[in-house]
């Protein structure tokens, strides 16, 4: 007789051998590095550029706040032009904000779980293991940052979801912030310091400290925010760039250090001491992606039709035996994000000719007809020159075709793809997710909240003096001035929605400054301070109560 015994648990345990699963995909440092790359790629594609949702891209970049409205069609129902009709529980932006951020959280959880269960022998040392885990935790906190800001109470999901779950519960804002604090403190302690990251664009301690400071400010923990921001400013060798650097293509011949900051190839240079987190775009390689900066931020000049004497207004570049209609300097924009009067004009009045950030090469306001067959060739576009019977549409003329174009999102004369369309709206400039200027302004916000306006003014002036703007006095340092300064410095870079919610100014400033000609103030109501929870989430959560935010049905 032969006796056979077995361990039932071992029989039931699956070990994937011929397909990828977290258990084997992340069973080496190289695999874990792929997991980190996946988090970066997901954030790049679905948070920092348009991957199937131009509305969400534009919203994250400031459309429908005090700084911008949708220019291509100010009455569009695809973009939030009229908050009451747009922000229902089935709108695109709520859906994308919810699903994309929770997908990033799930991806981070899978990697964190795999790292925690990994063989200790696969790592060079414990510090390497903790650094990889810290980077995944950073992304998890970063996703909660948007969710808690725009939805309020949201579920905390810090474990891998492997099966359908229908009993999620909304955690309080305080609990979500506590979870973010925990992740960011771990990240700040275990990520590499500036200059020791494995690859350009990888997350370092400075980024974790910054977003921890922001998390503190959002909770009213202002002294903790000052301390955290001060780590970024003082401890890692970061510094505001004040001298020209890099290899800038200065097509207008009037550049400055602010132009250099946003020029192709300069974001990752070792001498760029201002960059903290840079999202990577690589031309002409598989998976390198492209940034739709021109498509999103520029005016669709090429659509304006004819000159006042009936000739084609823009011939553009000569390519393959014909004129393309597009300018290699301006690209092929679509006018998703049209600046408000406030952001393009009002905030610059006191320093119009002094502030580098308002220079003609930074904000292009003058456009010229380029058809030699027209008597208006070389003249500045002026819609008042058209005859009364020309049939011009003033809304399209000034909201879609010609408006102030923030050129930091363009890449003049440097397009790697679609030469017949001047890049087709895309370029390959790396993108700042965070630079030191924002940290100074965040610390200034905390100082204002503490009543220490002298210190706030000092931080604001670090930014203003770099751009040749007039320094301010302590008496001028208040939240509204700070919000103005953030626009001057960070237009299109910051998530303006989050900033305005954090400062309690969202509704007030949209009503005051958003001059959408079809919906002035965007028809915003007080309850729009939070977005509606996607109805699909509520409908699927059949085993626990999941209340909708106030004001939505």
C-alpha positions in Angstrom: 0.0 0.0 0.0 1.2 3.5 -0.8 0.0 6.4 1.3 -0.4 9.8 -0.4 -1.0 13.1 1.4 -1.3 16.6 0.1 -1.8 20.2 1.2 -5.1 21.3 -0.2 -4.2 25.0 0.1 -1.1 24.5 -2.1 -3.1 22.6 -4.7 -5.5 25.5 -5.0 -2.8 28.1 -5.2 -2.2 29.2 -8.8 1.3 30.1 -10.0 1.0 31.8 -13.4 3.8 30.6 -15.7 2.7 31.4 -19.2 0.9 34.7 -18.7 1.6 38.0 -16.9 0.0 38.5 -13.5 1.2 40.7 -10.6 2.8 37.7 -8.9 5.2 37.1 -11.8 5.2 40.5 -13.6 6.7 42.2 -10.6 8.9 39.4 -9.4 12.1 41.2 -10.3 13.4 44.8 -10.0 13.0 45.2 -13.7 9.4 44.1 -13.5 8.8 46.5 -10.6 10.4 49.2 -12.7 8.0 48.4 -15.5 5.2 48.8 -12.9 6.4 52.3 -12.0 6.7 53.2 -15.7 3.1 52.0 -16.1 2.0 54.5 -13.4 3.8 57.3 -15.0 2.4 56.3 -18.4 -1.1 56.1 -17.1 -0.9 59.5 -15.4 0.7 61.0 -18.5 -1.9 59.6 -21.0 -5.1 60.0 -18.9 -4.4 63.0 -16.6 -1.8 65.2 -18.3 -2.8 64.8 -22.0 -5.9 64.1 -24.0 -6.4 60.3 -24.2 -9.9 60.1 -25.6 -11.4 63.0 -23.6 -10.6 66.5 -24.7 -13.1 67.9 -22.2 -11.3 66.4 -19.3 -8.0 67.5 -20.5 -9.2 71.1 -20.9 -10.9 71.1 -17.5 -7.8 69.9 -15.7 -5.9 72.7 -17.5 -8.3 75.5 -16.4 -11.2 75.7 -18.8 -14.5 76.7 -17.0 -12.7 78.5 -14.2 -11.8 82.2 -13.8 -9.0 81.8 -16.3 -10.6 80.2 -19.4 -13.7 79.1 -21.3 -14.2 76.9 -24.3 -13.4 79.0 -27.3 -14.2 76.7 -30.2 -17.9 76.9 -29.2 -18.7 78.9 -26.1 -22.2 77.4 -26.0 -21.0 73.8 -26.4 -22.8 71.1 -24.6 -19.7 68.9 -24.6 -17.8 71.3 -22.4 -18.9 72.9 -19.1 -20.1 76.2 -20.6 -23.5 76.2 -18.7 -22.9 74.5 -15.4 -26.5 73.8 -14.6 -27.2 71.9 -17.9 -23.7 70.3 -18.1 -23.0 69.0 -14.6 -25.6 66.3 -14.3 -24.7 62.9 -12.8 -23.9 61.6 -16.3 -21.5 64.3 -17.4 -18.2 63.5 -19.1 -15.9 65.3 -16.6 -17.3 63.7 -13.4 -17.1 60.3 -15.2 -13.5 60.8 -16.3 -12.3 62.3 -13.0 -13.8 59.5 -11.0 -12.8 56.5 -13.2 -9.3 57.7 -14.2 -8.2 58.5 -10.7 -9.6 55.3 -9.3 -7.9 53.4 -12.1 -4.6 55.0 -11.1 -5.3 54.0 -7.5 -6.0 50.4 -8.4 -2.8 50.3 -10.5 -0.8 51.7 -7.6 -2.4 49.2 -5.2 -1.5 46.3 -7.4 2.1 47.4 -7.5 2.2 48.2 -3.7 0.8 44.8 -2.9 3.3 43.0 -5.2 6.2 44.9 -3.7 5.1 44.1 -0.1 4.9 40.4 -1.0 8.1 40.3 -3.1 11.1 38.1 -2.3 13.5 40.3 -0.3 16.4 38.8 -2.2 15.3 40.5 -5.4 16.1 43.9 -4.1 19.6 45.4 -3.8 18.7 46.6 -0.4 15.6 47.5 1.7 16.0 51.2 0.7 15.4 50.3 -3.0 12.3 48.3 -2.1 10.9 51.2 0.0 11.7 53.7 -2.7 9.6 51.8 -5.3 6.8 51.4 -2.9 7.0 55.1 -2.0 6.6 56.1 -5.7 3.5 54.0 -6.1 2.1 55.5 -2.8 2.8 58.9 -4.2 0.6 58.3 -7.2 -2.1 56.9 -5.0 -2.1 60.1 -3.0 -2.0 62.2 -6.1 -5.1 60.5 -7.4 -7.0 61.1 -4.1 -5.9 64.8 -4.4 -8.3 65.4 -7.3 -11.1 63.1 -6.0 -11.4 64.7 -2.6 -11.2 68.2 -4.0 -13.9 67.8 -6.6 -16.2 65.2 -5.0 -15.7 65.7 -1.3 -16.3 62.4 0.6 -15.1 59.5 -1.5 -14.3 55.8 -0.9 -10.8 55.0 0.4 -9.6 52.0 -1.6 -6.2 51.1 -0.4 -6.3 47.4 -1.3 -6.5 45.6 -4.6 -10.0 45.0 -5.9 -10.0 41.5 -7.5 -13.7 40.9 -7.8 -16.8 42.9 -8.3 -17.5 45.1 -5.3 -20.9 46.7 -4.7 -20.7 48.0 -1.2 -18.3 51.0 -1.3 -18.8 53.6 1.4 -17.9 57.3 1.1 -15.2 58.2 3.6 -15.1 61.6 5.1 -12.9 64.3 3.6 -10.9 64.3 6.8 -10.3 60.5 6.5 -9.2 60.9 2.9 -6.8 63.6 3.8 -5.4 61.4 6.6 -4.8 58.6 4.1 -3.1 61.0 1.7 -0.9 62.3 4.5 0.2 58.8 5.4 1.1 58.0 1.8 2.9 61.3 1.2 4.9 61.1 4.5 6.1 57.7 3.5 7.0 58.9 0.1 8.8 62.0 1.4 10.9 59.7 3.7 11.7 57.0 1.2 11.8 58.4 -2.3 15.2 59.4 -3.7 16.4 62.9 -3.4 16.8 65.3 -6.3 19.5 64.1 -8.7 19.5 60.5 -7.5 16.3 59.3 -9.3 16.8 56.5 -11.7 15.4 58.2 -14.8 14.2 61.7 -15.8 10.7 62.3 -14.6 10.8 59.9 -11.7 9.3 61.2 -8.5 11.6 62.5 -5.8 11.2 63.6 -2.2 10.6 67.2 -3.2 7.4 66.4 -5.0 6.1 64.4 -2.1 6.8 67.3 0.3 5.1 69.7 -2.0 1.9 67.8 -2.2 2.0 67.0 1.5 2.2 70.8 2.1 -0.8 71.3 -0.2 -2.7 68.6 1.7 -2.0 70.4 4.9 -3.2 73.8 3.5 -6.4 72.2 2.4 -7.1 71.1 6.0 -6.1 74.4 7.5 -2.8 73.0 8.9 -0.9 76.0 7.8 2.2 75.8 9.9 2.7 72.2 8.9 2.3 73.4 5.3 5.0 76.0 5.8 7.3 73.5 7.3 6.7 70.9 4.5 7.1 73.5 1.7 10.3 74.8 3.3 11.8 71.3 3.0 11.3 71.6 -0.8 12.7 75.1 -0.9 15.6 74.7 1.4 16.8 71.1 1.5 17.2 69.7 -2.0 19.1 72.2 -4.1 16.1 73.6 -5.9 16.2 77.2 -6.9 14.2 79.6 -9.1 15.8 80.0 -12.5 16.9 83.6 -12.9 19.5 83.3 -15.8 19.0 82.2 -19.3 19.8 78.6 -20.0 19.4 75.7 -22.4 19.0 75.6 -26.2 15.9 77.7 -26.7 14.6 78.2 -30.2 13.8 81.9 -29.9 11.7 82.6 -33.0 10.7 86.1 -31.9 14.2 87.1 -30.9 13.2 88.6 -27.6 13.4 85.7 -25.2 14.1 85.5 -21.5 14.5 82.9 -18.7 10.7 82.3 -18.6 10.9 81.4 -22.3 13.8 79.1 -21.5 11.9 77.3 -18.8 9.2 76.2 -21.3 11.4 75.6 -24.3 11.8 72.1 -25.8 14.6 70.1 -24.2 15.2 72.4 -21.2 12.9 70.8 -18.6 15.2 67.9 -17.7 18.5 69.7 -17.9 20.7 69.4 -14.7 21.0 73.2 -14.6 17.2 73.5 -14.5 17.0 73.8 -10.7 13.3 74.8 -10.8 11.8 71.5 -12.2 10.5 69.2 -9.5 8.3 66.8 -11.5 8.4 66.7 -15.3 6.0 64.6 -17.4 8.0 63.0 -20.2 7.1 63.1 -23.9 9.4 61.5 -26.4 9.3 62.1 -30.2 9.4 59.3 -32.7 9.6 56.4 -30.4 7.0 53.8 -29.6 5.1 54.8 -26.5 6.7 58.2 -26.4 3.3 59.9 -26.8 2.7 63.6 -27.7 1.4 66.6 -25.9 -1.6 68.4 -27.4 -0.6 71.8 -26.1 -1.1 73.7 -29.4 -4.4 71.9 -30.1 -5.7 72.7 -26.7 -4.4 76.2 -25.9 -4.0 78.0 -29.3 -6.5 79.9 -31.4 -7.7 78.3 -34.7 -6.3 81.2 -36.9 -6.4 79.0 -40.0 -10.2 78.7 -39.9 -10.9 82.5 -40.2 -11.5 82.3 -44.0 -10.7 85.4 -46.1 -9.1 88.8 -45.7 -11.3 91.9 -46.0 -10.7 91.9 -49.7 -11.8 88.3 -50.2 -8.4 86.5 -50.4 -7.5 83.5 -48.3 -6.4 84.9 -45.0 -3.6 82.4 -44.2 -1.5 80.5 -46.7 0.8 79.0 -44.1 3.9 77.0 -44.9 4.9 75.7 -48.3 5.2 72.0 -48.2 5.3 69.3 -51.0 4.4 71.9 -53.7 1.5 73.6 -52.0 0.6 75.9 -49.1 -0.6 74.1 -46.0 -2.7 76.8 -44.4 -0.8 76.3 -41.1 2.1 78.1 -39.4 5.0 76.1 -38.1 5.3 78.8 -35.4 1.7 78.4 -34.2 0.9 74.8 -35.0 -2.7 73.6 -35.6 -4.7 74.7 -32.6 -8.5 74.0 -32.0 -9.3 76.6 -29.3 -10.4 74.3 -26.6 -9.1 76.7 -23.9 -9.6 80.3 -24.6 -8.3 82.7 -21.9 -10.7 85.0 -20.2 -10.3 88.8 -20.2 -9.2 88.6 -16.6 -6.3 86.2 -17.4 -5.2 87.7 -20.7 -5.5 91.4 -19.9 -6.7 92.4 -16.4 -4.0 90.8 -14.3 -1.2 92.4 -16.4 -2.3 96.0 -16.3 0.1 97.2 -13.6 3.2 95.7 -15.2 2.1 95.4 -18.8 5.5 96.3 -20.3 7.7 95.0 -17.5 6.6 91.5 -16.6 8.4 89.0 -18.8 5.4 86.7 -18.5 3.4 89.2 -20.5 6.0 89.7 -23.2 4.9 89.3 -26.9 6.8 86.1 -27.2 4.9 84.7 -24.2 1.4 85.8 -25.0 0.8 86.3 -28.7 -1.9 88.9 -29.2 -1.0 90.1 -32.7 -1.6 88.0 -35.8 -1.0 89.0 -39.4 -2.5 88.1 -42.8 0.1 86.3 -44.9 -1.3 86.2 -48.4 0.7 88.4 -50.9 -2.3 88.4 -53.2 -4.2 90.5 -50.7 -3.9 94.3 -50.2 -3.9 93.5 -46.5 -0.8 91.3 -46.7 1.5 91.7 -43.7 -1.2 93.8 -41.8 -2.3 92.9 -38.3 -5.6 91.1 -38.3 -8.4 93.6 -37.5 -12.0 92.5 -37.8 -13.2 96.1 -37.9 -11.7 96.3 -41.4 -14.2 93.9 -42.9 -17.2 95.4 -44.8 -20.5 95.2 -43.0 -21.9 92.6 -45.4 -18.9 90.3 -45.0 -21.0 87.9 -42.8 -18.4 87.7 -40.1 -19.4 85.9 -36.9 -18.0 88.0 -34.0 -18.2 85.1 -31.6 -16.1 82.8 -33.8 -13.8 85.7 -34.8 -12.8 86.5 -31.2 -13.4 83.2 -29.3 -12.2 80.6 -31.8 -10.1 82.2 -34.6 -8.1 85.0 -32.9 -7.4 85.4 -29.2 -4.3 85.8 -26.9 -2.3 82.6 -27.3 -0.1 81.5 -24.3 2.9 80.3 -26.3 4.5 78.3 -23.5 2.4 75.4 -24.7 3.5 75.7 -28.3 6.8 74.5 -29.8 7.6 76.9 -32.7 9.5 75.4 -35.6 10.0 72.1 -33.8 7.4 69.6 -34.9 8.4 66.0 -35.3 5.2 64.7 -36.9 2.5 65.8 -39.4 4.7 68.4 -41.3 1.8 69.1 -43.7 -0.2 70.3 -40.7 2.5 72.0 -38.7 2.4 69.2 -36.1 -1.4 68.6 -36.3 -1.8 70.3 -32.9 0.8 68.1 -31.1 4.3 68.7 -29.9 6.8 66.8 -27.8 7.8 69.2 -25.1 8.1 67.7 -21.7 5.5 69.1 -19.3 5.9 70.5 -15.8 3.6 68.8 -13.4 5.4 70.8 -10.7 8.1 73.4 -10.4 9.5 75.3 -7.5 7.6 78.5 -8.3 4.4 76.7 -7.3 5.9 75.7 -4.0 6.8 79.3 -3.2 3.3 80.4 -4.0 1.8 77.5 -1.9 4.0 78.5 1.1 2.8 82.1 0.5 -0.8 80.9 0.7 -0.1 79.2 4.0 1.6 82.4 5.4 -1.4 84.5 4.3 -3.7 82.1 6.2 -1.4 82.5 9.3 -1.6 86.2 9.0 2.1 86.5 8.2 1.8 88.7 5.2 5.3 89.9 5.3 6.6 86.4 4.7 4.0 85.8 2.1 5.0 88.9 0.2 8.7 87.8 0.3 7.7 84.4 -1.3 5.6 86.1 -3.9 8.3 88.5 -4.7 10.8 85.7 -5.4 8.6 84.8 -8.3 7.8 88.4 -9.4 11.4 89.6 -9.3 12.5 86.7 -11.6 10.0 88.0 -14.2 10.9 91.7 -13.7 7.5 92.4 -12.1 7.2 95.1 -9.4 7.6 93.7 -5.9 4.6 93.9 -3.6 4.3 95.1 -0.1 3.0 93.0 2.8 -0.2 95.0 2.8 -0.9 93.7 -0.7 -0.4 90.0 0.1 -3.9 88.5 0.3 -5.6 85.4 -1.2 -6.9 87.3 -4.2 -3.5 88.7 -5.1 -2.0 85.3 -4.6 -4.6 83.8 -7.0 -3.8 86.4 -9.6 -0.1 85.7 -9.2 -0.7 82.0 -9.7 -2.4 82.8 -13.0 0.5 85.0 -14.1 3.0 82.2 -13.3 1.1 79.0 -13.7 -1.6 79.6 -16.4 -2.5 76.2 -17.8 0.0 74.4 -15.6 -1.8 74.2 -12.2 -5.1 72.5 -11.7 -7.0 75.7 -11.3 -10.2 73.9 -10.2 -8.3 72.5 -7.2 -6.7 75.8 -6.3 -10.0 77.6 -6.3 -11.8 75.0 -4.3 -9.0 74.9 -1.7 -9.1 78.7 -1.3 -12.9 78.8 -1.2 -13.0 81.0 -4.3 -14.4 78.8 -7.0 -17.9 80.1 -7.3 -17.1 83.7 -6.5 -14.3 84.0 -9.1 -16.1 82.1 -11.9 -19.0 84.5 -11.5 -16.8 87.5 -11.4 -14.2 86.7 -14.1 -15.4 84.1 -16.6 -16.6 86.2 -19.5 -17.9 83.4 -21.8 -20.0 85.5 -24.2 -22.8 83.0 -24.3 -22.9 82.2 -20.6 -21.2 84.9 -18.5 -20.3 83.3 -15.2 -21.1 79.9 -16.7 -24.4 79.9 -14.9 -22.6 78.5 -11.8 -24.6 77.8 -8.7 -23.3 77.5 -5.1 -23.7 73.7 -5.1 -21.3 73.4 -8.0 -18.5 73.7 -5.5 -18.6 69.9 -5.7 -19.2 67.8 -8.8 -21.9 65.2 -9.0 -20.9 61.6 -8.3 -21.2 59.6 -11.5 -24.6 58.0 -11.6 -23.0 54.7 -12.8 -21.1 54.5 -9.5 -24.3 55.0 -7.5 -26.3 52.5 -9.6 -23.7 49.7 -9.3 -23.3 50.2 -5.5 -26.3 48.1 -4.7 -25.2 46.8 -1.3 -24.5 50.0 0.5 -25.9 53.5 0.5 -24.0 55.9 -1.7 -25.6 59.4 -1.5 -25.3 61.9 -4.3 -23.8 65.3 -3.7 -26.2 68.1 -2.7 -27.9 69.9 -5.6 -27.9 67.0 -8.1 -30.7 64.7 -9.0 
